[in-house]
Amino acid sequence: MSISLAELESVVREAGTIALSYFKDLKNVGLDKKSPRDFVTAADIAVEAFLKKTLTASYPEFGFWGEESGQSASQTNRWIVDPIDGTHSFSRGQYFWSISVALELNNEIVIGAVYAPALNDYYCAELGKGAFKNSVAIQVSEESNLEDAMVATGFACLRSYLTNNNLTRFGRIAQHTTGQRRFGSAAMDLCLVADGQVDAFWEQELNLYDVAAGALIAKEAGATVTDFNGNEGIFPKQILATNGKILSQILVFM
């Protein structure tokens, strides 16, 4: 069955409306911990429940993997969903959080959608067909000098137990770049690389649902997506997305 990107956008935007209904009433939205390192709100649960019900009803041949509800049905071909990427930012009333939906067929991400409801920015891509923001084609930046680059990273919640926890890596890269940003949503960070707003993004110790959609969008906009050794692919435990022009320069400091 072919996927209608217009129908998918309608579903994801409706999920955004649900998220915004909670976002506008945060005083009544509790922030809980599902583990010592991961936050969850009622909005996460509600958005994922809507997406799971709607997508599996429309496309029963696909399985579903959501951050909150886990894996169900076939996982060979599946929707991969992060209902709110950047839950902590969401809970504080900040705007950089997103809904991430990807479709994986036979171990390849073929469709990605990332929606930032508070910003009303909708990013999407289909394998081999380019990347778009609010229906306008986007491309990575032209910056070719790491020293003039703006980069983004993330520090996942309470990773002090890790010997390699990104702090030293950030210190190395920060000394050799003009601007550094930490927005709080890996899905959004990848879209910012796709849109040329930042020249590179890296993070580690993530899950596939954090990066699947954003990585496809970045790649379709011309980005390189690798691990910290420059091997191409989507590696949630070590993901590096660049405009391609500064890849070799930033790898020196990874």
DODO-200924 format. One record per residue: x, y, z of N, C-alpha, C in turn; residue in one letter; residue number from 1. Coordinates in steps of 0.1 Angstrom, whole numbers. Layout:
REM DODO-200924
PT / n.px / n.py / n.pz / ca.px / ca.py / ca.pz / c.px / c.py / c.pz / rest / nr
PT / X / Y / Z / X / Y / Z / X / Y / Z / a / NUM
...
END
This chain:
REM DODO-200924
PT / n.px / n.py / n.pz / ca.px / ca.py / ca.pz / c.px / c.py / c.pz / rest / nr
PT / 8 / -12 / 0 / 0 / 0 / 0 / 9 / 12 / 0 / m / 1
PT / 6 / 22 / -9 / 14 / 34 / -9 / 9 / 43 / 3 / s / 2
PT / 18 / 51 / 8 / 15 / 60 / 19 / 13 / 74 / 13 / i / 3
PT / 2 / 80 / 17 / -1 / 94 / 13 / 6 / 103 / 23 / s / 4
PT / 16 / 111 / 18 / 22 / 120 / 27 / 13 / 131 / 32 / l / 5
PT / 3 / 134 / 24 / -7 / 145 / 28 / -15 / 139 / 40 / a / 6
PT / -19 / 127 / 39 / -27 / 121 / 49 / -19 / 119 / 62 / e / 7
PT / -6 / 115 / 60 / 3 / 114 / 72 / 5 / 128 / 79 / l / 8
PT / 7 / 138 / 71 / 8 / 152 / 77 / -5 / 155 / 84 / e / 9
PT / -16 / 152 / 79 / -29 / 155 / 86 / -29 / 148 / 100 / s / 10
PT / -25 / 135 / 100 / -25 / 128 / 112 / -15 / 134 / 122 / v / 11
PT / -3 / 137 / 118 / 7 / 142 / 127 / 4 / 156 / 132 / v / 12
PT / -2 / 164 / 123 / -7 / 177 / 128 / -18 / 176 / 138 / r / 13
PT / -27 / 166 / 136 / -37 / 164 / 146 / -31 / 159 / 160 / e / 14
PT / -21 / 151 / 159 / -14 / 147 / 171 / -8 / 160 / 178 / a / 15
PT / -3 / 169 / 169 / 2 / 182 / 175 / -8 / 190 / 182 / g / 16
PT / -20 / 190 / 177 / -31 / 197 / 183 / -34 / 191 / 197 / t / 17
PT / -33 / 178 / 198 / -35 / 171 / 211 / -24 / 176 / 221 / i / 18
PT / -11 / 175 / 216 / 0 / 179 / 224 / -2 / 194 / 229 / a / 19
PT / -6 / 203 / 220 / -7 / 217 / 223 / -18 / 219 / 234 / l / 20
PT / -28 / 211 / 234 / -39 / 212 / 244 / -33 / 210 / 258 / s / 21
PT / -23 / 201 / 259 / -16 / 199 / 272 / -6 / 211 / 274 / y / 22
PT / 1 / 215 / 264 / 11 / 225 / 265 / 5 / 238 / 270 / f / 23
PT / -7 / 241 / 266 / -13 / 253 / 270 / -19 / 253 / 284 / k / 24
PT / -18 / 241 / 291 / -23 / 240 / 304 / -13 / 232 / 313 / d / 25
PT / -1 / 236 / 312 / 10 / 229 / 319 / 9 / 227 / 334 / l / 26
PT / 2 / 237 / 340 / 1 / 236 / 354 / -7 / 224 / 359 / k / 27
PT / -15 / 218 / 350 / -22 / 206 / 353 / -17 / 194 / 346 / n / 28
PT / -4 / 195 / 341 / 2 / 183 / 335 / 14 / 179 / 343 / v / 29
PT / 13 / 168 / 350 / 24 / 164 / 358 / 36 / 158 / 350 / g / 30
PT / 48 / 160 / 356 / 60 / 154 / 350 / 65 / 143 / 359 / l / 31
PT / 65 / 131 / 353 / 69 / 119 / 360 / 81 / 113 / 354 / d / 32
PT / 88 / 104 / 362 / 99 / 97 / 357 / 96 / 82 / 355 / k / 33
PT / 97 / 77 / 343 / 95 / 63 / 341 / 107 / 55 / 344 / k / 34
PT / 119 / 62 / 345 / 131 / 56 / 350 / 139 / 67 / 356 / s / 35
PT / 150 / 65 / 362 / 158 / 76 / 368 / 163 / 86 / 358 / p / 36
PT / 163 / 82 / 345 / 168 / 91 / 334 / 158 / 95 / 324 / r / 37
PT / 145 / 91 / 325 / 136 / 94 / 314 / 123 / 100 / 320 / d / 38
PT / 119 / 111 / 314 / 107 / 118 / 318 / 95 / 114 / 309 / f / 39
PT / 83 / 115 / 315 / 71 / 113 / 307 / 59 / 121 / 313 / v / 40
PT / 50 / 126 / 304 / 39 / 133 / 309 / 26 / 127 / 303 / t / 41
PT / 15 / 132 / 307 / 2 / 127 / 302 / 1 / 130 / 287 / a / 42
PT / 8 / 140 / 283 / 8 / 144 / 268 / 15 / 134 / 260 / a / 43
PT / 26 / 129 / 265 / 33 / 118 / 258 / 24 / 106 / 255 / d / 44
PT / 17 / 102 / 266 / 8 / 90 / 265 / -3 / 93 / 256 / i / 45
PT / -9 / 104 / 257 / -21 / 107 / 248 / -17 / 108 / 234 / a / 46
PT / -6 / 115 / 231 / -2 / 116 / 217 / 1 / 103 / 211 / v / 47
PT / 9 / 95 / 218 / 12 / 82 / 213 / 0 / 73 / 211 / e / 48
PT / -9 / 73 / 220 / -21 / 65 / 219 / -29 / 69 / 206 / a / 49
PT / -30 / 82 / 204 / -37 / 87 / 191 / -30 / 82 / 179 / f / 50
PT / -17 / 83 / 179 / -9 / 79 / 167 / -10 / 64 / 165 / l / 51
PT / -9 / 57 / 175 / -9 / 42 / 174 / -23 / 38 / 169 / k / 52
PT / -33 / 43 / 174 / -47 / 39 / 170 / -49 / 43 / 156 / k / 53
PT / -45 / 55 / 152 / -48 / 60 / 139 / -40 / 54 / 128 / t / 54
PT / -27 / 52 / 130 / -18 / 47 / 120 / -20 / 32 / 118 / l / 55
PT / -23 / 25 / 129 / -25 / 10 / 128 / -39 / 7 / 122 / t / 56
PT / -48 / 16 / 124 / -61 / 15 / 117 / -60 / 17 / 102 / a / 57
PT / -53 / 27 / 98 / -51 / 31 / 84 / -42 / 21 / 77 / s / 58
PT / -32 / 16 / 84 / -21 / 8 / 78 / -19 / -5 / 86 / y / 59
PT / -29 / -14 / 87 / -28 / -25 / 96 / -16 / -35 / 92 / p / 60
PT / -11 / -34 / 80 / 0 / -42 / 76 / 13 / -39 / 83 / e / 61
PT / 14 / -27 / 89 / 26 / -22 / 96 / 26 / -24 / 111 / f / 62
PT / 37 / -28 / 117 / 38 / -28 / 131 / 39 / -14 / 137 / g / 63
PT / 41 / -14 / 150 / 42 / -1 / 157 / 52 / -2 / 168 / f / 64
PT / 61 / 8 / 168 / 71 / 9 / 179 / 71 / 23 / 185 / w / 65
PT / 65 / 25 / 196 / 64 / 38 / 203 / 73 / 38 / 215 / g / 66
PT / 78 / 50 / 218 / 86 / 51 / 230 / 79 / 47 / 243 / e / 67
PT / 66 / 51 / 244 / 59 / 48 / 256 / 52 / 34 / 257 / e / 68
PT / 47 / 29 / 245 / 40 / 17 / 245 / 48 / 5 / 241 / s / 69
PT / 60 / 7 / 235 / 68 / -4 / 231 / 65 / -9 / 217 / g / 70
PT / 69 / -21 / 215 / 67 / -27 / 202 / 55 / -36 / 201 / q / 71
PT / 48 / -36 / 190 / 36 / -45 / 189 / 35 / -49 / 174 / s / 72
PT / 29 / -61 / 172 / 27 / -67 / 159 / 41 / -69 / 152 / a / 73
PT / 40 / -70 / 138 / 52 / -72 / 131 / 62 / -60 / 132 / s / 74
PT / 75 / -64 / 133 / 85 / -53 / 134 / 94 / -53 / 122 / q / 75
PT / 91 / -61 / 112 / 98 / -60 / 99 / 95 / -47 / 92 / t / 76
PT / 82 / -44 / 91 / 78 / -31 / 86 / 70 / -24 / 97 / n / 77
PT / 74 / -12 / 100 / 68 / -6 / 112 / 69 / 9 / 113 / r / 78
PT / 59 / 15 / 120 / 60 / 29 / 123 / 69 / 30 / 136 / w / 79
PT / 77 / 40 / 136 / 86 / 43 / 147 / 83 / 57 / 152 / i / 80
PT / 78 / 58 / 165 / 72 / 70 / 170 / 78 / 75 / 183 / v / 81
PT / 82 / 87 / 183 / 85 / 94 / 196 / 74 / 105 / 197 / d / 82
PT / 64 / 103 / 207 / 53 / 112 / 207 / 56 / 126 / 211 / p / 83
PT / 66 / 128 / 220 / 71 / 141 / 223 / 86 / 140 / 225 / i / 84
PT / 94 / 144 / 216 / 109 / 143 / 217 / 113 / 157 / 223 / d / 85
PT / 118 / 156 / 235 / 120 / 169 / 243 / 110 / 171 / 254 / g / 86
PT / 106 / 160 / 261 / 96 / 161 / 271 / 99 / 171 / 282 / t / 87
PT / 112 / 171 / 286 / 116 / 181 / 296 / 114 / 195 / 292 / h / 88
PT / 118 / 198 / 279 / 115 / 212 / 274 / 100 / 215 / 274 / s / 89
PT / 93 / 205 / 269 / 78 / 206 / 268 / 73 / 210 / 282 / f / 90
PT / 77 / 203 / 292 / 72 / 205 / 306 / 75 / 218 / 312 / s / 91
PT / 85 / 225 / 306 / 89 / 238 / 311 / 83 / 249 / 303 / r / 92
PT / 75 / 246 / 293 / 69 / 256 / 285 / 78 / 262 / 274 / g / 93
PT / 89 / 254 / 271 / 98 / 258 / 260 / 93 / 253 / 247 / q / 94
PT / 97 / 259 / 236 / 91 / 256 / 223 / 98 / 245 / 215 / y / 95
PT / 111 / 242 / 219 / 118 / 232 / 211 / 115 / 217 / 216 / f / 96
PT / 104 / 212 / 211 / 100 / 198 / 213 / 92 / 194 / 200 / w / 97
PT / 92 / 182 / 198 / 86 / 177 / 185 / 80 / 164 / 186 / s / 98
PT / 72 / 161 / 176 / 66 / 148 / 174 / 73 / 141 / 162 / i / 99
PT / 78 / 129 / 164 / 86 / 123 / 154 / 79 / 110 / 149 / s / 100
PT / 77 / 108 / 136 / 71 / 96 / 131 / 79 / 92 / 119 / v / 101
PT / 83 / 79 / 119 / 91 / 74 / 108 / 85 / 60 / 104 / a / 102
PT / 86 / 57 / 91 / 82 / 44 / 86 / 94 / 36 / 82 / l / 103
PT / 96 / 24 / 87 / 107 / 16 / 84 / 102 / 4 / 76 / e / 104
PT / 108 / 1 / 64 / 105 / -11 / 56 / 117 / -19 / 54 / l / 105
PT / 117 / -31 / 59 / 129 / -40 / 57 / 142 / -33 / 61 / n / 106
PT / 142 / -28 / 73 / 154 / -22 / 79 / 158 / -9 / 73 / n / 107
PT / 150 / -2 / 65 / 154 / 10 / 59 / 143 / 21 / 62 / e / 108
PT / 147 / 32 / 67 / 137 / 43 / 69 / 133 / 49 / 56 / i / 109
PT / 121 / 49 / 53 / 116 / 54 / 39 / 108 / 66 / 40 / v / 110
PT / 102 / 69 / 52 / 94 / 82 / 54 / 97 / 87 / 67 / i / 111
PT / 99 / 100 / 68 / 101 / 107 / 81 / 93 / 120 / 82 / g / 112
PT / 87 / 122 / 94 / 80 / 134 / 96 / 83 / 139 / 110 / a / 113
PT / 87 / 151 / 112 / 90 / 157 / 125 / 82 / 170 / 125 / v / 114
PT / 73 / 172 / 135 / 65 / 183 / 137 / 67 / 190 / 150 / y / 115
PT / 70 / 203 / 149 / 72 / 211 / 162 / 60 / 220 / 163 / a / 116
PT / 50 / 215 / 171 / 37 / 222 / 171 / 38 / 236 / 177 / p / 117
PT / 46 / 239 / 187 / 47 / 252 / 193 / 53 / 262 / 183 / a / 118
PT / 61 / 257 / 173 / 67 / 266 / 163 / 59 / 265 / 150 / l / 119
PT / 50 / 255 / 149 / 42 / 252 / 137 / 52 / 250 / 125 / n / 120
PT / 62 / 242 / 127 / 71 / 238 / 117 / 70 / 223 / 114 / d / 121
PT / 67 / 220 / 102 / 65 / 206 / 98 / 76 / 202 / 88 / y / 122
PT / 84 / 192 / 92 / 95 / 187 / 83 / 91 / 173 / 79 / y / 123
PT / 94 / 170 / 66 / 91 / 157 / 61 / 101 / 153 / 50 / c / 124
PT / 102 / 140 / 48 / 110 / 135 / 37 / 105 / 121 / 33 / a / 125
PT / 107 / 117 / 21 / 105 / 104 / 16 / 118 / 100 / 9 / e / 126
PT / 122 / 88 / 11 / 135 / 83 / 6 / 136 / 86 / -9 / l / 127
PT / 147 / 93 / -13 / 149 / 96 / -27 / 142 / 107 / -33 / g / 128
PT / 134 / 114 / -24 / 125 / 125 / -30 / 128 / 139 / -23 / k / 129
PT / 138 / 140 / -16 / 141 / 153 / -10 / 135 / 155 / 4 / g / 130
PT / 138 / 167 / 10 / 133 / 170 / 23 / 126 / 184 / 22 / a / 131
PT / 116 / 186 / 31 / 107 / 197 / 30 / 104 / 203 / 44 / f / 132
PT / 103 / 216 / 45 / 98 / 223 / 57 / 86 / 231 / 53 / k / 133
PT / 75 / 228 / 59 / 62 / 235 / 55 / 60 / 236 / 40 / n / 134
PT / 63 / 224 / 34 / 61 / 222 / 19 / 71 / 229 / 10 / s / 135
PT / 81 / 235 / 16 / 92 / 241 / 8 / 105 / 233 / 9 / v / 136
PT / 111 / 230 / -2 / 123 / 222 / -2 / 134 / 228 / 6 / a / 137
PT / 142 / 220 / 13 / 152 / 225 / 22 / 165 / 218 / 18 / i / 138
PT / 177 / 224 / 21 / 190 / 219 / 19 / 199 / 223 / 31 / q / 139
PT / 209 / 215 / 32 / 219 / 218 / 43 / 227 / 230 / 39 / v / 140
PT / 235 / 235 / 49 / 242 / 248 / 47 / 254 / 245 / 38 / s / 141
PT / 260 / 256 / 34 / 272 / 256 / 25 / 285 / 258 / 33 / e / 142
PT / 284 / 260 / 46 / 296 / 262 / 54 / 307 / 251 / 53 / e / 143
PT / 319 / 255 / 50 / 329 / 246 / 47 / 341 / 247 / 57 / s / 144
PT / 340 / 256 / 67 / 351 / 258 / 76 / 345 / 255 / 90 / n / 145
PT / 351 / 245 / 97 / 346 / 242 / 110 / 347 / 254 / 120 / l / 146
PT / 357 / 262 / 119 / 359 / 273 / 128 / 348 / 283 / 127 / e / 147
PT / 341 / 284 / 115 / 330 / 293 / 113 / 316 / 286 / 115 / d / 148
PT / 316 / 274 / 119 / 304 / 266 / 119 / 296 / 268 / 132 / a / 149
PT / 283 / 266 / 131 / 275 / 265 / 143 / 271 / 250 / 145 / m / 150
PT / 273 / 245 / 156 / 270 / 231 / 159 / 260 / 229 / 170 / v / 151
PT / 253 / 218 / 170 / 244 / 215 / 181 / 247 / 201 / 187 / a / 152
PT / 244 / 199 / 199 / 245 / 186 / 206 / 235 / 185 / 216 / t / 153
PT / 235 / 173 / 223 / 226 / 171 / 234 / 233 / 163 / 245 / g / 154
PT / 228 / 165 / 257 / 233 / 157 / 268 / 221 / 150 / 275 / f / 155
PT / 220 / 137 / 271 / 208 / 130 / 276 / 208 / 130 / 291 / a / 156
PT / 196 / 129 / 297 / 193 / 130 / 311 / 202 / 121 / 320 / c / 157
PT / 209 / 127 / 329 / 216 / 120 / 340 / 224 / 108 / 334 / l / 158
PT / 234 / 111 / 326 / 243 / 101 / 321 / 256 / 101 / 328 / r / 159
PT / 256 / 105 / 341 / 269 / 106 / 348 / 275 / 92 / 350 / s / 160
PT / 267 / 82 / 349 / 272 / 69 / 351 / 281 / 64 / 339 / y / 161
PT / 280 / 72 / 328 / 288 / 69 / 316 / 302 / 75 / 318 / l / 162
PT / 313 / 67 / 315 / 326 / 72 / 314 / 327 / 82 / 303 / t / 163
PT / 321 / 78 / 291 / 321 / 87 / 279 / 307 / 93 / 279 / n / 164
PT / 306 / 105 / 285 / 293 / 111 / 286 / 291 / 124 / 278 / n / 165
PT / 300 / 127 / 268 / 299 / 138 / 258 / 305 / 151 / 263 / n / 166
PT / 307 / 152 / 276 / 313 / 165 / 281 / 326 / 168 / 275 / l / 167
PT / 335 / 158 / 275 / 349 / 161 / 270 / 348 / 163 / 255 / t / 168
PT / 339 / 156 / 248 / 338 / 157 / 234 / 333 / 171 / 231 / r / 169
PT / 323 / 176 / 238 / 318 / 189 / 236 / 329 / 200 / 238 / f / 170
PT / 337 / 197 / 249 / 347 / 207 / 252 / 357 / 208 / 240 / g / 171
PT / 360 / 197 / 234 / 370 / 197 / 223 / 364 / 204 / 211 / r / 172
PT / 351 / 201 / 207 / 345 / 207 / 196 / 342 / 222 / 198 / i / 173
PT / 338 / 225 / 210 / 334 / 239 / 212 / 346 / 249 / 210 / a / 174
PT / 358 / 244 / 213 / 370 / 252 / 211 / 373 / 255 / 197 / q / 175
PT / 367 / 247 / 188 / 370 / 248 / 173 / 358 / 252 / 165 / h / 176
PT / 348 / 258 / 171 / 336 / 262 / 164 / 332 / 276 / 169 / t / 177
PT / 325 / 283 / 161 / 320 / 297 / 164 / 308 / 297 / 173 / t / 178
PT / 299 / 287 / 171 / 286 / 287 / 179 / 282 / 273 / 183 / g / 179
PT / 277 / 272 / 195 / 273 / 259 / 200 / 258 / 261 / 205 / q / 180
PT / 250 / 251 / 202 / 236 / 252 / 207 / 232 / 239 / 213 / r / 181
PT / 223 / 239 / 222 / 217 / 227 / 228 / 202 / 230 / 229 / r / 182
PT / 194 / 224 / 220 / 180 / 227 / 219 / 171 / 218 / 227 / f / 183
PT / 175 / 205 / 228 / 167 / 196 / 237 / 159 / 186 / 230 / g / 184
PT / 159 / 186 / 217 / 152 / 176 / 209 / 160 / 171 / 197 / s / 185
PT / 165 / 158 / 198 / 174 / 153 / 188 / 166 / 153 / 174 / a / 186
PT / 154 / 150 / 174 / 146 / 150 / 161 / 146 / 164 / 155 / a / 187
PT / 144 / 174 / 163 / 145 / 188 / 158 / 159 / 192 / 154 / m / 188
PT / 169 / 188 / 162 / 183 / 191 / 159 / 187 / 186 / 145 / d / 189
PT / 182 / 174 / 141 / 185 / 168 / 128 / 178 / 176 / 117 / l / 190
PT / 166 / 181 / 120 / 159 / 189 / 110 / 166 / 203 / 109 / c / 191
PT / 172 / 208 / 119 / 179 / 221 / 118 / 191 / 219 / 109 / l / 192
PT / 198 / 208 / 110 / 209 / 205 / 101 / 203 / 205 / 86 / v / 193
PT / 192 / 198 / 85 / 186 / 197 / 71 / 182 / 211 / 66 / a / 194
PT / 178 / 220 / 75 / 174 / 233 / 71 / 185 / 243 / 70 / d / 195
PT / 197 / 239 / 73 / 209 / 248 / 72 / 210 / 257 / 84 / g / 196
PT / 202 / 255 / 94 / 203 / 264 / 106 / 215 / 261 / 115 / q / 197
PT / 219 / 249 / 115 / 231 / 245 / 121 / 239 / 236 / 111 / v / 198
PT / 252 / 236 / 113 / 260 / 229 / 103 / 263 / 214 / 107 / d / 199
PT / 261 / 211 / 120 / 264 / 197 / 124 / 256 / 195 / 137 / a / 200
PT / 253 / 183 / 140 / 247 / 179 / 153 / 252 / 165 / 156 / f / 201
PT / 255 / 163 / 169 / 259 / 150 / 174 / 253 / 147 / 187 / w / 202
PT / 250 / 135 / 190 / 246 / 130 / 203 / 248 / 116 / 205 / e / 203
PT / 247 / 110 / 217 / 250 / 96 / 219 / 240 / 91 / 229 / q / 204
PT / 239 / 78 / 230 / 230 / 71 / 239 / 216 / 74 / 237 / e / 205
PT / 212 / 75 / 224 / 198 / 77 / 221 / 191 / 64 / 217 / l / 206
PT / 179 / 65 / 213 / 172 / 53 / 207 / 167 / 56 / 193 / n / 207
PT / 164 / 46 / 186 / 160 / 48 / 172 / 148 / 57 / 170 / l / 208
PT / 139 / 56 / 179 / 127 / 65 / 178 / 131 / 80 / 180 / y / 209
PT / 142 / 83 / 186 / 146 / 97 / 187 / 151 / 103 / 174 / d / 210
PT / 157 / 94 / 166 / 164 / 99 / 154 / 160 / 94 / 140 / v / 211
PT / 151 / 84 / 140 / 148 / 78 / 127 / 142 / 88 / 117 / a / 212
PT / 132 / 95 / 121 / 126 / 105 / 111 / 136 / 116 / 108 / a / 213
PT / 142 / 122 / 118 / 151 / 133 / 116 / 163 / 130 / 108 / g / 214
PT / 168 / 118 / 110 / 180 / 114 / 102 / 176 / 113 / 87 / a / 215
PT / 165 / 107 / 84 / 161 / 106 / 70 / 159 / 120 / 64 / l / 216
PT / 153 / 129 / 71 / 151 / 143 / 67 / 164 / 150 / 64 / i / 217
PT / 174 / 148 / 73 / 187 / 154 / 72 / 194 / 148 / 59 / a / 218
PT / 193 / 135 / 57 / 200 / 129 / 46 / 194 / 133 / 33 / k / 219
PT / 181 / 134 / 33 / 174 / 139 / 20 / 177 / 153 / 17 / e / 220
PT / 181 / 161 / 27 / 185 / 175 / 25 / 199 / 176 / 21 / a / 221
PT / 206 / 165 / 20 / 220 / 166 / 16 / 230 / 163 / 28 / g / 222
PT / 226 / 160 / 40 / 235 / 158 / 51 / 241 / 144 / 50 / a / 223
PT / 253 / 143 / 56 / 259 / 130 / 59 / 255 / 126 / 73 / t / 224
PT / 251 / 114 / 75 / 247 / 109 / 88 / 256 / 96 / 91 / v / 225
PT / 264 / 97 / 101 / 274 / 87 / 104 / 274 / 84 / 119 / t / 226
PT / 283 / 75 / 123 / 287 / 74 / 137 / 299 / 83 / 139 / d / 227
PT / 305 / 82 / 151 / 316 / 91 / 154 / 329 / 87 / 147 / f / 228
PT / 329 / 76 / 140 / 341 / 72 / 132 / 339 / 75 / 117 / n / 229
PT / 327 / 81 / 113 / 325 / 84 / 99 / 318 / 73 / 91 / g / 230
PT / 314 / 62 / 98 / 307 / 52 / 91 / 293 / 56 / 88 / n / 231
PT / 288 / 55 / 76 / 275 / 60 / 72 / 264 / 50 / 78 / e / 232
PT / 253 / 56 / 82 / 242 / 49 / 87 / 235 / 56 / 99 / g / 233
PT / 224 / 51 / 103 / 217 / 57 / 115 / 221 / 49 / 127 / i / 234
PT / 229 / 55 / 136 / 234 / 49 / 148 / 229 / 57 / 160 / f / 235
PT / 219 / 53 / 166 / 213 / 61 / 177 / 223 / 62 / 189 / p / 236
PT / 232 / 53 / 191 / 241 / 53 / 202 / 253 / 63 / 199 / k / 237
PT / 255 / 66 / 186 / 265 / 76 / 182 / 260 / 82 / 169 / q / 238
PT / 254 / 93 / 169 / 249 / 99 / 157 / 255 / 112 / 154 / i / 239
PT / 260 / 114 / 142 / 267 / 126 / 138 / 261 / 130 / 125 / l / 240
PT / 254 / 141 / 124 / 249 / 146 / 111 / 256 / 160 / 108 / a / 241
PT / 261 / 161 / 96 / 268 / 173 / 92 / 263 / 177 / 78 / t / 242
PT / 267 / 189 / 74 / 264 / 193 / 60 / 273 / 186 / 50 / n / 243
PT / 281 / 178 / 54 / 290 / 170 / 46 / 304 / 177 / 44 / g / 244
PT / 303 / 190 / 43 / 315 / 198 / 40 / 325 / 200 / 52 / k / 245
PT / 319 / 198 / 64 / 328 / 199 / 76 / 330 / 185 / 82 / i / 246
PT / 325 / 175 / 76 / 326 / 161 / 82 / 340 / 157 / 86 / l / 247
PT / 349 / 158 / 77 / 363 / 153 / 80 / 369 / 162 / 91 / s / 248
PT / 365 / 175 / 91 / 371 / 184 / 101 / 366 / 181 / 115 / q / 249
PT / 353 / 178 / 117 / 347 / 175 / 130 / 351 / 161 / 135 / i / 250
PT / 353 / 152 / 126 / 356 / 138 / 130 / 370 / 138 / 138 / l / 251
PT / 378 / 148 / 135 / 391 / 148 / 142 / 389 / 150 / 157 / v / 252
PT / 378 / 156 / 161 / 376 / 159 / 175 / 365 / 150 / 182 / f / 253
PT / 360 / 141 / 174 / 350 / 132 / 179 / 356 / 121 / 189 / m / 254
END
